[in-house]
Amino acid sequence: MTFKTILIVGGGLIGSSIARAAKAYSQAETVYITDTSHSACSAIERLGIADGVSEGQADYFASQADLVILCVPPGRMGDVAEKIIPNMKSGAVLSDVGSIKGAVISAVTPFLRGDITFVPAHPIAGTEYSGPEAGQADMFKDRWCVLTPTKKNLPETKQLKAFWQGLGSQVSIMTPKRHDIVLATTSHVPHLIAYTLVGTAVDMETVTDNEVVKYSAGGFRDFTRIAASDPVMWRDVFLSNREATLEVVDRFIEDLTALKRAIRWEEGETLLEHFAKTRDIRRRIIDAGQDSAEPNFGRHD
């Protein structure tokens, strides 16, 4: 058991999955959850995934927890940290699950105390669904969790690494800046593209006699699945990771323009070379165990 008592702030998809996994894999003896949503708290109590649930304030829970994990949208991290940190016990560890790190660290740091340690984290897992009911105990099994400590060789980093490994994750340690550019490439910009393409398809429905939905092929369905993700969270992600996202978007536009030119001038070899290269990336992802060749892997269609 890595931590005796943990407090999860935010009982949505990721928070409720951590609660389930911590119990299922014996990584905590006591799990508390706090959430500002009455319906979420009611669902958590009904599901029985926590030893205590609080709607809003959680002073007592925070004072008991050895580990506090902030599972709220990136834009709320600072406000939540300001309320939670004063009640945390000395020697406790504070972490988060934000998919951006630089902005979260900047938001939380002003409220830190010298007797607690902040180890930012990002479990790279999830589905397009949200809420406590969507959580899964095996959500993090064989997935990566990235830790971005701001100081080197902290014993608390090793402790948090052991916690996530206990939930089934593979753990990597990066600088916040490196994390944000990597995730802008692998997650943030793909979501931006998905939102854009689905929006374009909606606008095109009048041109296609409203048959975009009826004749959706697999590729478009995958885009709609990605675009169904929590809009509040993704608004915060794009605004908070603005520089890295724009850097990758600029590169994408350049590459898309090159493909557009190849199609216009019927440069078949250029297209073939590009498609072969990107197909190899898919094979490498499957070989790395991060997806399966089976259709609908990890989906809930």
N, C-alpha and C positions, 0 to 999 in steps of 0.2 A: 504494500500500500504506500503510495507516494505522498499523498496529503490526507490527513485524517478528516478534515472538514473543508468543503469548498462552497463558495457562493457564486452562483451564476446570475449575472445581471442581464436579463433578457431571455425569456423562455421560448423563443421562436425555433425555427428549424435547427440551427446549429446549437443553441443553448440547450434545448431539450434533448438533442442527440448526445451532447457531452454528459448530461445528467444520466441518461440511460446507459451510456458506455462506461461511465465511472463506476456505476453500480454493477453492471454486468461483468466488468473485467477487474473488479475489486481494487480500483484505484482511489477510492475514497470511502470512508465509513459513513459520513453524513453529507448529504447534498441539499443545499438550500437554493431556492430560486426566487428572484424578485422580478416583477414585471409591472409596467404601468397600466397594462390592459386588464380590465376585469375579466373579460371573456378568456384571455390567455391563462390567467391565474385559475379560473374555474376549471379549464381543461386540464391544467397540470395537476390539480388536486384530484380530478376525476380519473386521470390516467395513473396516478400514484407513482410518479417518476421522481418525486422529491420528498425529503423528510420534513420540509417546511416551505411554505409559499407565502410571500408577502406582496401585496399590491402597493406599489410605490415605495415608501421608505422601508429600509431594511437595516436599521442601526444595529439591532441585536445580532442579526445574521453576520453582518460585516465584522463585528467585534469578536466573533467566534471563529471565523474562517481563516485557515492557513493559506488558502489560495482563493483569490477573487478574480473571476474572468468576466470581462466586459463583452457582452454579446449583443451590442446595439449597433445601429447604423453609424458609419464613420462620422457623420455630422453631429452626432450626439455624444461622442466619446468624452469630450472635454467637460460638458455639463454634468454627465453622470460621474466622471472621476471626481469632480469638485465636491459632489454630495457624498460619495462613498468613502473616499480616502480618509477624511477626518475620523471616521468610525472604525477603521481597520486596526487590528491589533499589531503591536510592535513585532517585527520579524516576519510578517506575512509577505506573500508574493502577490503582486498584481500583474495580470496579463489581459490580453484581449484576443479577438478573432478577426480583426479588421483586414480587409483585402488590400488596404493601402497601409503603409507603415510610416512614411515620413510625416504626413499630416497628422496622423493619430498621435505619434510621439510628441509632436509640437503642441498638440491640444492638451495632452495629459501631463506633460512635464511640469508646467507651472504649479500644479497642485500636489506634487509628490512630497513625501516626507523622507527624512534621512534614515528612518528606521524601518522602511519597507522597500522592497525591490521591485522595479517594473521590468518585466521581460515580455516585450511585444511578441505576438505570435499570429500566424495565419494558417489555419488548417485548410488545405485546398481540397474541399469536398462540398457536396451539397446537391440539391435538385432544384427544379423550378418551383417546387411547392414551398409553402411557408406555414408557420404556426406550430404549436406544440404537437399536434397530431401527426405532423409530417416527419418528426424526428425518428431516428433509427439508431439502435445500439451499435450496429456495424458500419455506421456512416464513414468512419475514419480508417477502417481496416484496409491496409495496403495503399493508403493515400499518403501524400506528402503533407507534412506540417513544417512551415518555415518559421524559425525563431530569428528575431532581429535585435539581440541585446545591444544596448548602447555602450556597454563596458565589457571588456574581455575577461574570460576565465572566472565568471561569477559562479559560485556553487549553486545559486538559485537557477541559473540557466541549465545546469546539469540535472537539477531536480525537475524542472519543467520538461526537459527533454525526456526524462524517464517517464513522466506522467503521460505524455503523448504517445510514446512508444508502448506504454501499457494499454492505451486505447486502440492499439493496432497500427499506428501511423509509422511511416518512415520520417525521420526528422533531419532537416537541413538547417544550417546556420548561415545567414547572409547579412550584409549591411542593409540598412533600410533603403538606401538609394538603389542598390542592385535589385533588391526585391521588387521595388516599384517599377523599374524598367522591364524586368522579366515578366511580371504579371500584366503590365500594360500590353505586352506582346501576346501572351498566351491566353489572357482572359478579358481584359478591359476592352481593347479594341475589337476583338471578336464579338463581344456583346454590343458594342456601338454599331458594328456592321449589321448585326442581326436586327437591332431596333430600326435601323435605317431601311434595310431591305424589306422588312415586313411593312413598314410605313409606306414605302413606295408601292408595294403590292396592293395595299388598301386603296391608295390613290388611283391605281390603275384599274380597279374593279369596274369603273364605269366604261373604260375602254374595252375591257374583256367581257362585257355583259355579265358582270358579277359572278364569274365562274372561277375566280382565283382559289376560293376555299374548296369548291367542288372537285377541282382537278389538281389539288396540291400534290406534288411529287415528294418523294422522301427528303430531298434536299431542303425544300421549302418548309416542310414540317419540322425538320431539325432547327431551322432558324426560328420558327414560331415558338418552339420549346424554350430556346435560349431567351427570346424576347419576352417570355412570360414571367421572367424573374422579377423580384421585388423592385418596383420603380423608384421608391424612396432611397433604397440602398444604392442603386446604380447612379442616381443623380448625385449622391454624395461622393461616390467613387470617382466619377468623371471630373467633378469640380475639385476634389481634393488631390487627385493625381493628374492634374491638368498638364503639367510640362511633359511628363513621360508619355501620357496618352497622345498629346499633339505630335510629339517626336515620331511615334510609331505610325500615327495617322498620315503624316507627311510622307513617310517611306512607303506606306501602303498605296497612297495616291500615285506616287511615282511608278510603282510596279504595276498598278492597274492601268495606268496610261500606256505603259509599254505593251501590255497584253492587248489593249484596245487598238493600238497601232498595228500589232501583229495580225489581228483579225481583219482590220481594214485592208491591209496589204497582202492578205492571204499567205502569211508566212507560217506555213504548217510546221516546219521543223522547229521554229522558235516556240510555238505552242506545245508541241510534243515534248520538247526538252523541259519546259517548265512544268508540265503536268506530271512527267516522270519523276522529277525532283520532289514535288509535293506529295506524290503517292508514296515515295520512300519514307517521308516523315511519318505518314500514317502507320507504316509497317513498324517503324522504330518505336512508336507510342505503344503499339500492341505488344511488341517484344519486351518493353519495359514494364509491362503489367499494369499500365494506366488505362487500358481499355481492352475490349475483346472484339474479335472479328464477328462475333455473334450480333445479329441485328437487335436494336433496342437495349443494348447493354446499359445497365444502370438507369434505365428510364422507367417511368411509371405510366406508360400510355394505356 
